[in-house]
Amino acid sequence: MKNKLDTKIQLKKIIKEDFFKKEIKLCQTLYQKKGKCAWGKCKSCGVVPFLYKLRGEFLEDPVKIKKIKERVFKLK
């Protein structure tokens, strides 16, 4: 029995690109203004990986998730 999800699963793109960009921009804006949104701490938030999943990209690697969040929130 496998403990890890099969990363070769084909995900269906559920949201349109313009909606994805709008939601990512909302995360960026709230982070830049307040350092967080109503959901809590951006560094531990699952919204960004979830939005990527809805777009059809499954993020599983913690290092990759961290890099994407750094890019989204412009932490570096």
C-alpha positions as CSV (number, residue, x, y, z in Angstrom):
1,M,0.0,0.0,0.0
2,K,1.4,3.4,-1.0
3,N,1.6,6.2,1.6
4,K,2.1,8.9,-1.0
5,L,-0.5,10.1,-3.5
6,D,0.2,9.2,-7.1
7,T,1.6,12.5,-8.5
8,K,0.8,11.3,-12.0
9,I,-2.9,11.8,-11.5
10,Q,-4.3,14.0,-14.2
11,L,-6.1,16.9,-12.6
12,K,-8.8,18.7,-14.5
13,K,-8.5,22.5,-14.8
14,I,-11.5,23.7,-12.7
15,I,-11.0,27.5,-12.7
16,K,-10.2,29.9,-15.5
17,E,-6.8,31.6,-15.6
18,D,-8.3,35.1,-15.0
19,F,-10.0,33.9,-11.8
20,F,-6.8,32.2,-10.7
21,K,-4.8,35.5,-11.2
22,K,-7.5,37.5,-9.4
23,E,-7.4,35.3,-6.3
24,I,-3.5,35.2,-6.3
25,K,-3.5,39.0,-6.6
26,L,-5.9,39.2,-3.6
27,C,-3.5,37.1,-1.6
28,Q,-0.6,39.3,-2.6
29,T,-2.5,42.5,-1.8
30,L,-3.6,41.4,1.6
31,Y,-0.1,40.2,2.5
32,Q,1.5,43.4,1.4
33,K,-1.1,45.6,3.3
34,K,-1.6,43.5,6.5
35,G,0.9,40.7,6.5
36,K,-2.0,38.2,6.4
37,C,-5.6,37.8,5.4
38,A,-8.7,36.8,7.4
39,W,-7.6,33.1,7.1
40,G,-4.4,33.5,9.1
41,K,-0.7,33.3,8.5
42,C,0.3,33.3,4.8
43,K,3.4,31.1,5.3
44,S,1.3,28.2,6.6
45,C,-1.8,28.9,4.5
46,G,-3.1,26.3,2.1
47,V,-5.0,28.7,-0.3
48,V,-2.1,29.2,-2.8
49,P,-1.5,25.4,-3.2
50,F,-5.3,24.9,-3.4
51,L,-5.6,27.5,-6.2
52,Y,-2.9,25.8,-8.1
53,K,-4.7,22.5,-7.7
54,L,-7.9,24.0,-9.1
55,R,-5.8,25.3,-12.0
56,G,-4.8,21.7,-12.6
57,E,-1.3,21.7,-11.0
58,F,-0.8,19.4,-8.0
59,L,1.7,20.8,-5.6
60,E,3.1,18.2,-3.2
61,D,6.7,19.0,-2.6
62,P,7.1,21.4,0.4
63,V,10.2,23.0,-1.2
64,K,8.2,23.8,-4.3
65,I,5.3,25.1,-2.3
66,K,7.6,27.4,-0.3
67,K,9.2,28.8,-3.5
68,I,5.8,29.5,-5.1
69,K,4.6,31.2,-1.9
70,E,7.8,33.3,-1.8
71,R,7.1,34.3,-5.4
72,V,3.5,35.1,-4.7
73,F,4.1,37.0,-1.5
74,K,7.4,38.4,-2.7
75,L,9.1,37.3,0.5
76,K,12.6,37.5,-1.0
